[in-house]
Amino acid sequence: MARILLIDDEPNVRLFYATVLSESGHEVKEVSSASEAMQCLGQEPVDLIVLDIKLERENGLELLQEIAHQHPRVPVILLTAYTSFQDDYTCWLAAGYVVKETDVTGFLHEVERVLDATRLRAS
């Protein structure tokens, strides 16, 4: 079981992915903004962050940079509806990139891949 921070401004998307992650045995904390995310990261450790690139009033890529600077050991998976961001060099800071879709097989595979890679580095 991993502790996962899910950052997305859309409540229905958060509910969907939080449910998927919880049913896979993970503990999920949900937030909707960059400020909530940084506050949460300052209060409790997480094993993985799942981050939407387009937040309502904020840029997820800017948040990714802030997370990479302040919490460099916490891997981030970008979860987005847009494939166009894959070429943005800022995305290279993330451990993974997944396009949102109703079939969550690829998403769950990426979550487990990143968590396994993180565990290997820690041992």
Backbone as CSV, one residue per row, in Angstrom:
resi,resn,N_x,N_y,N_z,CA_x,CA_y,CA_z,C_x,C_y,C_z
1,MET,0.843,-1.187,0.000,0.000,0.000,0.000,0.886,1.248,0.000
2,ALA,0.535,2.174,-0.837,1.265,3.440,-0.908,0.337,4.579,-0.525
3,ARG,0.943,5.654,-0.021,0.196,6.889,0.240,0.346,7.756,-0.999
4,ILE,-0.785,8.082,-1.606,-0.779,8.816,-2.870,-1.537,10.124,-2.702
5,LEU,-0.920,11.210,-3.167,-1.567,12.520,-3.194,-2.090,12.745,-4.603
6,LEU,-3.396,12.927,-4.733,-4.055,13.143,-6.019,-4.448,14.606,-6.125
7,ILE,-3.889,15.299,-7.131,-4.133,16.737,-7.299,-4.869,16.960,-8.609
8,ASP,-6.137,17.339,-8.517,-6.950,17.622,-9.703,-8.061,18.571,-9.288
9,ASP,-8.352,19.554,-10.124,-9.362,20.543,-9.765,-10.790,20.079,-10.046
10,GLU,-10.959,18.970,-10.755,-12.299,18.484,-11.086,-12.731,17.414,-10.085
11,PRO,-13.771,17.695,-9.293,-14.208,16.748,-8.259,-14.543,15.354,-8.799
12,ASN,-15.200,15.276,-9.950,-15.570,13.975,-10.498,-14.346,13.172,-10.925
13,VAL,-13.348,13.844,-11.460,-12.107,13.169,-11.854,-11.380,12.668,-10.609
14,ARG,-11.309,13.519,-9.585,-10.681,13.099,-8.323,-11.381,11.875,-7.752
15,LEU,-12.700,11.914,-7.725,-13.465,10.795,-7.181,-13.183,9.518,-7.971
16,PHE,-13.174,9.605,-9.281,-12.937,8.440,-10.132,-11.564,7.829,-9.852
17,TYR,-10.510,8.648,-9.948,-9.156,8.116,-9.777,-8.851,7.752,-8.325
18,ALA,-9.423,8.466,-7.373,-9.235,8.111,-5.963,-9.868,6.754,-5.677
19,THR,-11.029,6.508,-6.243,-11.698,5.220,-6.071,-10.875,4.096,-6.686
20,VAL,-10.377,4.319,-7.891,-9.546,3.320,-8.578,-8.306,2.999,-7.743
21,LEU,-7.650,4.032,-7.243,-6.439,3.819,-6.437,-6.756,3.140,-5.104
22,SER,-7.837,3.558,-4.463,-8.233,2.951,-3.187,-8.577,1.477,-3.369
23,GLU,-9.294,1.163,-4.432,-9.651,-0.229,-4.705,-8.426,-1.076,-5.025
24,SER,-7.335,-0.434,-5.408,-6.077,-1.143,-5.660,-5.230,-1.252,-4.396
25,GLY,-5.770,-0.764,-3.276,-5.098,-0.930,-1.998,-4.288,0.254,-1.526
26,HIS,-4.400,1.384,-2.191,-3.615,2.549,-1.806,-4.436,3.496,-0.932
27,GLU,-3.723,4.241,-0.120,-4.331,5.297,0.687,-4.231,6.587,-0.128
28,VAL,-5.349,7.255,-0.348,-5.373,8.414,-1.239,-5.816,9.660,-0.492
29,LYS,-5.055,10.723,-0.661,-5.419,12.058,-0.163,-5.708,12.890,-1.398
30,GLU,-6.844,13.565,-1.425,-7.244,14.371,-2.580,-7.164,15.857,-2.261
31,VAL,-6.617,16.626,-3.193,-6.625,18.086,-3.090,-6.928,18.656,-4.471
32,SER,-7.360,19.932,-4.481,-7.783,20.536,-5.746,-6.915,21.693,-6.216
33,SER,-5.889,22.064,-5.431,-5.087,23.231,-5.812,-3.628,23.047,-5.423
34,ALA,-2.794,23.900,-5.982,-1.358,23.875,-5.677,-1.112,24.200,-4.208
35,SER,-1.813,25.181,-3.682,-1.593,25.556,-2.283,-1.980,24.423,-1.343
36,GLU,-3.093,23.749,-1.617,-3.485,22.601,-0.797,-2.445,21.485,-0.907
37,ALA,-1.933,21.281,-2.100,-0.937,20.228,-2.314,0.326,20.502,-1.515
38,MET,0.827,21.719,-1.587,2.061,22.051,-0.879,1.849,21.997,0.635
39,GLN,0.681,22.404,1.086,0.367,22.316,2.516,0.347,20.844,2.948
40,CYS,-0.290,20.004,2.173,-0.364,18.585,2.479,1.028,17.957,2.503
41,LEU,1.861,18.302,1.520,3.218,17.757,1.455,4.068,18.203,2.640
42,GLY,3.781,19.379,3.175,4.498,19.866,4.342,4.071,19.190,5.632
43,GLN,2.889,18.589,5.621,2.344,17.996,6.846,2.563,16.499,6.958
44,GLU,2.514,15.800,5.831,2.632,14.349,5.893,3.331,13.815,4.652
45,PRO,4.158,12.787,4.839,4.874,12.232,3.682,3.945,11.432,2.773
46,VAL,4.250,11.446,1.494,3.522,10.628,0.529,4.540,9.843,-0.290
47,ASP,4.079,8.754,-0.874,4.941,7.906,-1.687,4.892,8.273,-3.163
48,LEU,3.796,8.917,-3.570,3.583,9.235,-4.983,2.598,10.385,-5.094
49,ILE,2.801,11.219,-6.104,1.863,12.299,-6.414,1.325,12.056,-7.817
50,VAL,0.017,12.169,-7.957,-0.634,12.124,-9.267,-1.168,13.530,-9.497
51,LEU,-0.677,14.182,-10.556,-0.920,15.609,-10.770,-1.531,15.894,-12.128
52,ASP,-2.630,16.621,-12.123,-3.229,17.114,-13.364,-2.429,18.325,-13.842
53,ILE,-2.201,18.416,-15.132,-1.423,19.538,-15.667,-2.227,20.833,-15.686
54,LYS,-3.499,20.735,-16.026,-4.326,21.943,-16.126,-5.241,22.029,-14.918
55,LEU,-4.829,22.831,-13.954,-5.660,23.096,-12.790,-6.452,24.369,-13.062
56,GLU,-7.521,24.580,-12.332,-8.440,25.690,-12.630,-7.739,27.037,-12.785
57,ARG,-7.039,27.469,-11.774,-6.393,28.790,-11.822,-4.871,28.683,-11.811
58,GLU,-4.367,27.459,-11.844,-2.937,27.251,-11.673,-2.404,26.346,-12.773
59,ASN,-1.112,26.420,-12.951,-0.439,25.609,-13.949,0.203,24.415,-13.245
60,GLY,-0.220,23.217,-13.621,0.313,22.015,-13.004,1.800,21.826,-13.247
61,LEU,2.299,22.324,-14.380,3.732,22.193,-14.656,4.554,23.086,-13.731
62,GLU,4.020,24.242,-13.377,4.703,25.087,-12.399,4.702,24.414,-11.028
63,LEU,3.594,23.782,-10.690,3.528,23.041,-9.432,4.512,21.872,-9.459
64,LEU,4.630,21.195,-10.587,5.598,20.110,-10.729,7.011,20.600,-10.429
65,GLN,7.357,21.768,-10.940,8.685,22.329,-10.679,8.879,22.609,-9.187
66,GLU,7.853,23.143,-8.557,7.935,23.442,-7.126,8.079,22.154,-6.307
67,ILE,7.323,21.142,-6.676,7.416,19.857,-5.977,8.814,19.264,-6.174
68,ALA,9.315,19.298,-7.401,10.646,18.743,-7.688,11.728,19.468,-6.902
69,HIS,11.539,20.756,-6.690,12.522,21.542,-5.937,12.438,21.266,-4.437
70,GLN,11.220,21.243,-3.896,11.051,21.120,-2.447,10.950,19.671,-1.951
71,HIS,10.527,18.758,-2.821,10.340,17.351,-2.438,10.896,16.448,-3.538
72,PRO,12.202,16.531,-3.793,12.777,15.849,-4.950,12.695,14.326,-4.915
73,ARG,12.484,13.740,-3.759,12.426,12.278,-3.666,11.029,11.707,-3.913
74,VAL,10.033,12.580,-4.022,8.662,12.111,-4.232,8.379,12.078,-5.736
75,PRO,8.111,10.895,-6.290,7.832,10.816,-7.726,6.456,11.386,-8.057
76,VAL,6.359,11.931,-9.258,5.109,12.530,-9.732,4.719,11.875,-11.050
77,ILE,3.457,11.496,-11.152,2.889,11.056,-12.423,1.951,12.150,-12.884
78,LEU,2.178,12.640,-14.089,1.268,13.620,-14.671,0.083,12.873,-15.263
79,LEU,-1.108,13.315,-14.911,-2.348,12.721,-15.394,-3.118,13.835,-16.080
80,THR,-3.274,13.729,-17.392,-3.840,14.843,-18.132,-4.712,14.372,-19.285
81,ALA,-5.568,15.241,-19.742,-6.392,14.950,-20.911,-5.671,15.330,-22.201
82,TYR,-4.483,15.882,-22.088,-3.776,16.423,-23.246,-2.483,15.665,-23.529
83,THR,-2.324,15.210,-24.752,-1.070,14.568,-25.140,-0.026,15.599,-25.552
84,SER,-0.454,16.808,-25.846,0.445,17.837,-26.382,1.537,18.261,-25.412
85,PHE,1.350,18.040,-24.127,2.348,18.474,-23.148,3.549,17.536,-23.067
86,GLN,3.451,16.362,-23.653,4.540,15.396,-23.556,5.859,15.946,-24.074
87,ASP,5.800,16.887,-24.994,7.018,17.452,-25.566,7.578,18.617,-24.752
88,ASP,6.856,19.059,-23.745,7.330,20.153,-22.900,8.421,19.616,-21.977
89,TYR,9.588,20.206,-22.024,10.719,19.692,-21.238,10.437,19.658,-19.737
90,THR,9.533,20.478,-19.254,9.196,20.468,-17.828,8.613,19.116,-17.427
91,CYS,7.932,18.451,-18.351,7.354,17.139,-18.065,8.423,16.107,-17.741
92,TRP,9.653,16.375,-18.154,10.748,15.439,-17.887,11.017,15.306,-16.395
93,LEU,10.553,16.269,-15.603,10.709,16.186,-14.154,9.819,15.095,-13.548
94,ALA,8.789,14.708,-14.288,7.845,13.709,-13.784,8.364,12.295,-14.043
95,ALA,7.962,11.385,-13.188,8.341,9.981,-13.340,7.470,9.265,-14.362
96,GLY,6.308,9.851,-14.666,5.392,9.235,-15.616,4.414,10.241,-16.185
97,TYR,3.786,9.857,-17.291,2.833,10.720,-17.991,1.717,9.819,-18.498
98,VAL,0.485,10.079,-18.057,-0.649,9.243,-18.440,-1.780,10.144,-18.926
99,VAL,-2.388,9.753,-20.032,-3.539,10.481,-20.558,-4.798,9.911,-19.908
100,LYS,-5.658,10.811,-19.436,-6.899,10.396,-18.783,-7.788,9.645,-19.772
101,GLU,-8.331,8.525,-19.296,-9.305,7.770,-20.067,-10.090,6.873,-19.123
102,THR,-11.200,6.349,-19.595,-12.040,5.524,-18.729,-11.436,4.152,-18.476
103,ASP,-10.601,3.650,-19.369,-9.886,2.399,-19.133,-8.653,2.737,-18.293
104,VAL,-8.650,2.322,-17.057,-7.593,2.719,-16.122,-6.427,1.732,-16.076
105,THR,-6.431,0.756,-16.944,-5.370,-0.259,-16.938,-3.993,0.373,-17.082
106,GLY,-3.821,1.249,-18.053,-2.535,1.909,-18.273,-2.143,2.789,-17.104
107,PHE,-3.108,3.474,-16.528,-2.848,4.328,-15.371,-2.342,3.492,-14.193
108,LEU,-3.045,2.420,-13.877,-2.635,1.580,-12.749,-1.275,0.933,-12.999
109,HIS,-1.019,0.536,-14.224,0.289,-0.028,-14.566,1.388,1.006,-14.314
110,GLU,1.149,2.258,-14.717,2.147,3.311,-14.522,2.353,3.610,-13.040
111,VAL,1.298,3.615,-12.266,1.413,3.826,-10.819,2.306,2.745,-10.210
112,GLU,2.045,1.502,-10.534,2.840,0.405,-9.975,4.276,0.447,-10.484
113,ARG,4.481,0.806,-11.747,5.834,0.901,-12.300,6.647,1.946,-11.543
114,VAL,6.055,3.123,-11.322,6.766,4.206,-10.631,6.999,3.838,-9.170
115,LEU,6.021,3.250,-8.510,6.216,2.852,-7.113,7.302,1.779,-6.992
116,ASP,7.314,0.810,-7.905,8.345,-0.231,-7.883,9.735,0.381,-8.108
117,ALA,9.849,1.292,-9.058,11.140,1.946,-9.337,11.607,2.735,-8.121
118,THR,10.685,3.391,-7.442,11.024,4.157,-6.246,11.511,3.251,-5.121
119,ARG,10.828,2.128,-4.954,11.237,1.164,-3.924,12.637,0.613,-4.214
120,LEU,12.918,0.335,-5.474,14.245,-0.177,-5.850,15.341,0.822,-5.539
121,ARG,15.073,2.099,-5.832,16.070,3.151,-5.548,16.307,3.302,-4.054
122,ALA,15.267,3.091,-3.260,15.374,3.269,-1.813,16.124,2.121,-1.136
123,SER,16.149,0.962,-1.783,16.804,-0.192,-1.138,18.269,-0.318,-1.471
